[in-house]
């Protein structure tokens, strides 16, 4: 459903009011109906946002997962440090530094199997922990 702005709705209401006043000056009912129809049509055109704006709003929805960003793989490969993306306890993406360090069959494995370091496993699998700002 399109998003209407207040300024567009005010302009549309002014067009409808103006067409009603103009139609009131005409005695013939078909001409009144025509004036009101044209006024309503233009009011609808004014009130509805342009199609490009509606399409842009749909396109601006961010991807649901980090790995779905268009340049994710390029950016992860640019990192010199090993980088893993873990979703639901499984390694979903790994850059070449991580593959060189942990092995070529890393993607798709359970993170506990892939890493084999007790402290790292505990940290990666604890969903309730607050890891902000800590290495």
Protein Blocks (a to p, Z undefined) as FASTA:
>chain_A
ZZddfklmmmmmmmmmmmmmmmmmpmblklmmmmmmmmmmmmmmmmpccfklmmmmmmmp
ccfbfklpmklmmmmmmpmbdcdddeehiafbdcfklmmmnopklgopafklmnopaklm
mmmmmmkbccehiZZ
